[in-house]
Amino acid sequence: MEAAQAAADAAEKVIRHYYEAGVDVETKPDDTPVTRADVESEQAIRQVIREHFPDHGFYGEETGQSDMDSDYVWLIDPIDGTKSFVRRYPFFSTQIALMYKGDLILGLSNGIQFGERAWAEKGQGAFLNGDPIAVEKTTDLGRASLSTGNLKSLAQNAEGWKALGGITAEVNRTRGYGDFYHYHLLARGSIDLIVESDVNILDIAALAVIVREAGGVFTNLSGGELDLQTANVLAAATPELHRTALTRLGWKG
């Protein structure tokens, strides 16, 4: 965690500089934006991690994969939410996670413009700006607050979209906080349920550790464990709420 915190500090300096000064935007082959801020902040993270753990693997959004056969692999998204970053919209963050033999054991999520840094280590609890956090113990769908993020794949699945509509009609309230922020809200007890159908593991690996250590449940939409191919999320405050949402969604996408 000391290395992760130092890496987040190094990345934040780069990101703040470009957020204030402005930066040119390029388009990657997958039609998503990338900036010098993305690349340089990831390089800053990689440098710190390598100084501490030269034999660990590294999987970065911008600089790719190296030493992926190592027992320890760092998963890095230096600016999760680049589209927000370039439009001066504060819903972006730095995501740093550590996986040991396929098991996520550490996560740090730095919402720079929100002044929110959350972190957790497996078995050690979750923290937001140094204070312990925990999920709300909501078990009833009718009392739950639901937040949704990227839903393109779910919207293209007729049965899944109809099922989500049914859940939306039943919950107490719905919001669309998105990106890192609704996971922070879930972990600190402010909302109860999150559905997203279009993510990648670098977006949510750190957040999964944080939510789980805060007492929540974090799986894919089919209820399965997270891995490097994970593309969707069902996160809930309690096992009971998670089971209800999982059953109602019936996701097979």
C-alpha positions as CSV (number, residue, x, y, z in Angstrom):
1,M,0.0,0.0,0.0
2,E,2.9,2.4,0.7
3,A,4.0,1.9,-2.9
4,A,0.5,2.3,-4.3
5,Q,0.0,5.6,-2.3
6,A,3.4,6.9,-3.6
7,A,2.4,6.0,-7.2
8,A,-0.9,7.7,-6.8
9,D,0.9,10.9,-5.5
10,A,3.2,10.8,-8.5
11,A,0.3,10.4,-11.0
12,E,-1.7,13.1,-9.3
13,K,1.0,15.7,-9.9
14,V,1.1,15.0,-13.6
15,I,-2.7,14.9,-13.9
16,R,-3.2,18.2,-12.0
17,H,-0.7,19.9,-14.2
18,Y,-2.4,18.9,-17.5
19,Y,-5.9,19.5,-16.1
20,E,-5.0,23.1,-15.3
21,A,-2.8,23.7,-18.4
22,G,-4.8,21.8,-21.0
23,V,-3.7,19.0,-23.2
24,D,-4.1,17.9,-26.8
25,V,-6.3,14.8,-27.4
26,E,-5.5,11.9,-29.7
27,T,-7.7,8.9,-30.6
28,K,-6.6,5.3,-30.0
29,P,-7.4,2.5,-32.4
30,D,-10.4,1.5,-30.3
31,D,-11.8,5.1,-30.9
32,T,-11.3,6.2,-27.3
33,P,-9.3,9.4,-26.4
34,V,-5.8,9.5,-25.0
35,T,-3.7,12.4,-23.9
36,R,-0.1,13.0,-22.7
37,A,-1.6,13.2,-19.2
38,D,-2.7,9.5,-19.5
39,V,0.6,8.3,-20.8
40,E,2.9,10.3,-18.5
41,S,0.9,9.6,-15.3
42,E,1.0,5.9,-16.1
43,Q,4.7,6.1,-16.6
44,A,5.0,7.9,-13.3
45,I,3.1,5.0,-11.6
46,R,5.1,2.4,-13.4
47,Q,8.4,4.0,-12.3
48,V,7.3,4.0,-8.6
49,I,6.1,0.4,-8.7
50,R,9.2,-0.8,-10.5
51,E,11.4,0.9,-7.9
52,H,9.6,-1.1,-5.1
53,F,8.9,-4.3,-7.0
54,P,11.1,-4.9,-10.1
55,D,9.9,-8.4,-10.5
56,H,6.1,-7.7,-10.4
57,G,3.9,-7.8,-13.5
58,F,2.4,-4.7,-14.9
59,Y,-0.8,-4.2,-16.9
60,G,-1.4,-0.6,-17.8
61,E,-4.2,1.0,-19.9
62,E,-1.6,3.0,-21.9
63,T,1.7,1.2,-21.7
64,G,0.5,-2.3,-21.9
65,Q,1.5,-5.6,-20.3
66,S,4.8,-6.8,-19.0
67,D,5.9,-9.8,-16.8
68,M,2.3,-11.1,-16.7
69,D,3.5,-14.5,-15.6
70,S,4.5,-13.1,-12.2
71,D,2.5,-14.1,-9.2
72,Y,2.0,-10.4,-8.5
73,V,0.5,-8.2,-11.3
74,W,-0.4,-4.5,-10.9
75,L,-3.5,-3.3,-12.8
76,I,-3.4,0.4,-13.7
77,D,-5.7,2.9,-15.3
78,P,-4.0,6.3,-14.7
79,I,-7.0,8.3,-15.8
80,D,-10.2,6.3,-15.8
81,G,-12.6,8.7,-17.4
82,T,-10.4,10.5,-20.0
83,K,-13.4,11.8,-21.8
84,S,-14.4,13.6,-18.6
85,F,-10.9,14.8,-18.0
86,V,-10.5,16.5,-21.4
87,R,-13.9,18.2,-21.0
88,R,-13.1,19.5,-17.5
89,Y,-15.7,17.2,-16.0
90,P,-14.6,15.9,-12.6
91,F,-15.7,12.3,-13.0
92,F,-12.3,10.8,-13.5
93,S,-9.8,9.0,-11.3
94,T,-6.6,7.0,-11.0
95,Q,-7.1,3.3,-10.4
96,I,-4.3,1.1,-8.9
97,A,-4.9,-2.5,-8.0
98,L,-2.7,-5.5,-7.2
99,M,-3.5,-9.1,-8.1
100,Y,-1.8,-12.1,-6.5
101,K,-2.2,-15.4,-8.4
102,G,-5.5,-14.1,-9.9
103,D,-6.9,-12.8,-6.6
104,L,-7.4,-9.1,-6.1
105,I,-5.7,-8.1,-2.8
106,L,-5.2,-4.3,-2.9
107,G,-7.0,-1.4,-4.4
108,L,-6.6,2.4,-4.5
109,S,-9.0,4.8,-6.2
110,N,-8.0,8.5,-6.4
111,G,-10.8,10.9,-7.4
112,I,-8.5,13.8,-7.7
113,Q,-11.0,16.6,-8.4
114,F,-13.4,15.3,-5.7
115,G,-10.6,15.2,-3.1
116,E,-11.5,11.5,-2.5
117,R,-8.9,8.8,-2.2
118,A,-10.2,5.4,-1.2
119,W,-8.1,2.3,-0.5
120,A,-8.2,-1.2,0.9
121,E,-6.1,-4.3,1.4
122,K,-7.7,-7.7,1.6
123,G,-8.6,-8.5,5.2
124,Q,-7.7,-5.0,6.4
125,G,-10.9,-3.0,5.8
126,A,-11.6,0.0,3.5
127,F,-10.8,3.6,4.0
128,L,-11.7,7.0,2.5
129,N,-9.2,9.8,3.1
130,G,-8.0,7.8,6.0
131,D,-11.3,7.1,7.7
132,P,-12.8,3.6,7.9
133,I,-15.9,3.1,5.6
134,A,-18.6,0.5,5.4
135,V,-21.6,-0.2,3.2
136,E,-25.2,0.3,4.4
137,K,-26.9,-3.0,5.3
138,T,-29.7,-2.7,2.9
139,T,-31.3,-6.0,2.0
140,D,-34.7,-5.0,0.5
141,L,-34.7,-4.0,-3.2
142,G,-37.6,-1.6,-2.5
143,R,-35.5,0.3,0.0
144,A,-32.4,0.4,-2.2
145,S,-30.8,3.2,-4.1
146,L,-29.6,2.1,-7.5
147,S,-26.9,3.7,-9.6
148,T,-26.1,2.7,-13.2
149,G,-23.1,3.4,-15.4
150,N,-22.2,2.3,-18.9
151,L,-25.2,0.2,-20.2
152,K,-24.7,-0.1,-23.9
153,S,-24.5,-3.9,-24.0
154,L,-27.3,-4.3,-21.6
155,A,-29.5,-1.9,-23.6
156,Q,-28.8,-4.1,-26.7
157,N,-30.0,-7.2,-24.8
158,A,-33.8,-7.2,-24.9
159,E,-34.3,-9.5,-21.9
160,G,-31.6,-7.8,-19.8
161,W,-32.9,-4.3,-20.6
162,K,-36.4,-5.3,-19.6
163,A,-35.1,-6.9,-16.4
164,L,-33.2,-3.7,-15.5
165,G,-36.4,-1.8,-16.1
166,G,-38.2,-3.9,-13.7
167,I,-35.5,-3.4,-11.0
168,T,-35.6,0.4,-11.7
169,A,-39.3,0.5,-11.2
170,E,-39.0,-1.3,-7.8
171,V,-36.0,0.4,-6.1
172,N,-36.5,3.4,-3.9
173,R,-34.5,5.7,-6.1
174,T,-32.2,5.6,-9.2
175,R,-29.2,7.7,-10.1
176,G,-26.4,7.5,-12.6
177,Y,-23.3,8.7,-10.8
178,G,-20.9,6.6,-13.0
179,D,-17.2,5.9,-13.1
180,F,-15.3,5.6,-9.8
181,Y,-17.8,7.8,-7.9
182,H,-20.7,5.5,-7.4
183,Y,-18.4,2.7,-6.1
184,H,-17.1,5.2,-3.5
185,L,-20.7,6.0,-2.6
186,L,-21.5,2.3,-2.3
187,A,-18.5,1.6,-0.1
188,R,-19.3,4.4,2.3
189,G,-23.0,3.5,2.6
190,S,-24.6,6.3,0.5
191,I,-26.1,4.0,-2.2
192,D,-26.8,0.3,-2.3
193,L,-26.7,-1.2,-5.8
194,I,-24.7,-0.7,-9.0
195,V,-25.2,-2.2,-12.5
196,E,-22.8,-1.6,-15.3
197,S,-22.5,-3.7,-18.5
198,D,-19.5,-2.1,-20.3
199,V,-16.3,-1.8,-18.3
200,N,-12.9,-3.5,-18.3
201,I,-10.9,-5.0,-15.4
202,L,-8.6,-1.9,-15.2
203,D,-11.7,0.3,-14.5
204,I,-12.9,-1.7,-11.6
205,A,-10.2,-3.9,-10.1
206,A,-9.3,-1.5,-7.3
207,L,-12.9,-0.5,-6.7
208,A,-13.8,-4.2,-6.2
209,V,-11.3,-4.6,-3.4
210,I,-12.6,-1.4,-1.8
211,V,-16.3,-2.4,-2.0
212,R,-15.6,-5.9,-0.7
213,E,-13.5,-4.7,2.2
214,A,-16.3,-2.2,3.1
215,G,-18.6,-5.3,3.4
216,G,-20.2,-5.3,0.0
217,V,-20.5,-7.9,-2.8
218,F,-18.8,-7.3,-6.2
219,T,-19.2,-9.7,-9.1
220,N,-19.9,-9.7,-12.8
221,L,-23.5,-9.5,-14.0
222,S,-23.7,-13.3,-14.0
223,G,-22.5,-13.6,-10.4
224,G,-19.0,-14.8,-11.4
225,E,-15.6,-13.8,-10.0
226,L,-13.6,-11.0,-11.6
227,D,-10.7,-11.8,-13.9
228,L,-8.7,-10.0,-16.6
229,Q,-11.6,-10.5,-19.1
230,T,-14.3,-9.0,-16.9
231,A,-16.6,-6.6,-18.8
232,N,-19.6,-6.0,-16.5
233,V,-20.4,-5.4,-12.9
234,L,-23.1,-6.1,-10.3
235,A,-22.1,-4.6,-7.0
236,A,-24.4,-4.6,-3.9
237,A,-24.3,-3.6,-0.3
238,T,-25.4,-7.0,1.0
239,P,-25.4,-10.6,-0.2
240,E,-29.3,-10.6,0.1
241,L,-29.6,-7.5,-2.2
242,H,-27.0,-9.0,-4.6
243,R,-28.9,-12.3,-4.8
244,T,-32.2,-10.5,-5.5
245,A,-30.7,-8.3,-8.3
246,L,-28.8,-11.3,-9.8
247,T,-31.9,-13.4,-10.0
248,R,-34.0,-10.5,-11.4
249,L,-31.4,-9.6,-14.1
250,G,-30.8,-13.2,-15.3
251,W,-27.9,-11.9,-17.2
252,K,-26.4,-14.3,-19.8
253,G,-24.6,-11.7,-21.9
